[in-house]
Amino acid sequence: MKTSHSQAFKDYEWLIKSTRIGMKSCGIWPDKQRPRWQKILINIQVMILTSWVLYFVTMPSLRALIKVWGNMTLIIDNFTMVLPFTTAIFKLVVIWYKEEDLTNLFIELREDWIKSKTVKEREIMIKNGKISRTVTVFSYILVLWLVVAHYTPFWIAGIIPRTRNNITDGERALPMQTIYFHNVITNGKNFQLTGIAQAISSLLVGSCYTTVDCVFGTLILHISGQLEILKLRIENMCNNYDNIIPDDPVYFTKILRDNMRIHQKLIRFVETTERVFSMMLLIQFTAFAIIFASEGFHVISSYAVHSAAYNSQWFNLKPKDMSQLVIIIARAQKPLIITAGKFAPISLNTFASLTKTSAGYISMLLAVKS
């Protein structure tokens, strides 16, 4: 039993609605039918969005980075903000530049959803579509919640989630470590407007960052479902062979040809996806590596407490006071760590181990495949 065209179109709209809203808000929704004047407006939208974030966050943060260079704590504060913002802008510009490839991907995705399919094939696509849609909606809610949680303490009590310093901050400090091209008077209107601009920048960057990742997830889940459907078709293509082949001698050839055509289409889909997202994934992976390694610096510093007790002039203490020093030594033997879900500590060693293990698994899979 095949699904109707109207039902297939409803399924497609159900899948793509939330993704389309996010992409349109970022100016990266692909549409070949769009008139020229709309393309110009969308290009202007992307340029304004990019310029806004560059002026209010990225460039001022880089100026601040130059000023605080040499102070590891302040450098880490800077990295944790400027790297995600820079990565998000890079991802937005790349996916905007790759509009033609992205358009082809969404055309194929639409064709796969609106074409006639069996109930089993529809169930497979709906299953993956539910995951994609849920992750997309949850991601946008999470971005909004994080921006509100990040800036609410600042507006209510002037609390900022970073280390204050007298290099980049005045009497009042902004949420982000920045040095602006314009004069930010701590008690004036410029300060309030700049704080609002930073909040808007965070919302824009969060939306762009999340949208690109959700698009990637949607495409990957779609190709996963199509491969599962192809596997099902190949497994069943020999069913009823003896009953059909006498009436239609080329039946098997047609079925095999159709499956080969679908497989070739999926290969092109994956290649196009890789062409669009490969550089973005590399930059994102590198940014995460720098942030994780930098955050590990604070953890490594806890080892120094253990050594400091031994390096002190403990031999000048009275026996009673000397024994009390053991309390610090005993506790400092267990370093302070931050874990990823209580699974592994966030440190350079963990990152190196993860990279090594991943490379090992990839080598094994390639060997098995060959």
Secondary structure, DSSP 8 states (H G I E B T S, - for coil): -B--HHHHHHHHHHHHHHHHHHHHHHT----TT--HHHHHHHHHHHHHHHHHHIIIIIHHHHHHHHHHTT-HHHHHHHHHHHHHHHHHHHHHHHHHHTHHHHHHHHHHHHHHHHS--BHHHHHHHHHHHHHHHHHHHHHHHHHHHHHHHHHHHHHHH---SS---TTT--SS--SS----SS---TTSHHHHHHHHHHHHHHHHHHHHHHHHHHHHHHHHHHHHHHHHHHHHHHHHTTTTHHHHTTT-TTHHHHHHHHHHHHHHHHHHHHHHHHHHHHHHHHHHHHHHHHHHHHHHHHHHHTHHHHHHHHHS-GGGS-HHHHHHHHHHHHHHTS----EETTTEE-SHHHHHHHHHHHHHHHHHHHHHH-
